[in-house]
Amino acid sequence: MAFHVPIVNVSVVDLTCHLEKAAKYDDIKKVVKQGGPPQGHPSDTHSSTFDAGAGIALSDHIVKLIAWYDNEFGYSNRVVDLKAHMASKE
């Protein structure tokens, strides 16, 4: 599988899942969408952007999910979240 990445600091997650319970791809897309509004621009603070059109259901038990993430800005925001969480535990 090949992806064209239009900017230099973005990567992709290609996750193939074997589901214990059968699920339709449209239902999976709805659940992922509940996680927040679609983003996907450089300097995006989200951990990743689900690309519903790039994924596929191979069966009701095997799905391939694709998500894009900003290597710098999204990651930096997760580090800040982690530091805030750690500070709250002191």
Secondary structure, 3 states (H helix, E strand, C coil): CCCCCCCCCEEEEEEEEECCCCCCHHHHHHHHHCCCCCCCCCCCCCCCEECCCCCEECCCCEEEEEEEEECCHHHHHHHHHHHHHHHHCC
